[in-house]
């Protein structure tokens, strides 16, 4: 997954959660996200971190994969907003947003070298 606007890679190992069960599970059971890993949830208008044991960054996207909201360092046992205009949420290792200068209005794309796969 690439931030086309900034010209940087956000994740090369991005898992897709696009069914009820894969979205419900999300990152539960994981101890962390390694650099380059991520989880793309869609359709998705809001997220939570109940039962999680680590912080992560969350990027809310519209249908054109434009960034419409960002949560940096979302702590465990929190609830993010539910956004009417959101279509997907990309969850990344904590600090990814700052490290890539990702901001609202940026356009993300699934680029070459990105391995999209279903969650385990």
Secondary structure, 3 states (H helix, E strand, C coil): CEECCCCEECCCEEEEECCHHHHHHCCCCCCCCCCCEEEEEECCCCCECCCCCCCEEEEEECCCCEEEEEEEEECCCCECCCCCCCCEEEEEECCHHHHHCCCCCCEEECCCCCEEEECC
